[in-house]
Amino acid sequence: MLNSTEKLRILMARKNITMAQMAEKTGQSRQNLSNKFARSNFTEKDLKEMASVLGCTVNIQFVDEEGNVVM
């Protein structure tokens, strides 16, 4: 299973969006975004902003051991 960083890199490549372009479109420095990619350390807000730039949505769910989605 791919992690968030790998998925973002694939989507960015498909959309021909560079790290610098993504940083600009999400209001952060290229270096800061690069550091987040290096550590695979994104906030939910980061993921939603990048998904929006990529024309996607993000759906984060917590599911308990019985299969119930926790709201």
Summary of the structure (lengths in Angstrom):
residues: 71
radius of gyration: 13.5
end to end distance: 24.6
largest distance: 42.5
contacts: 148
relative contact order: 0.15
helix: 54%
strand: 6%
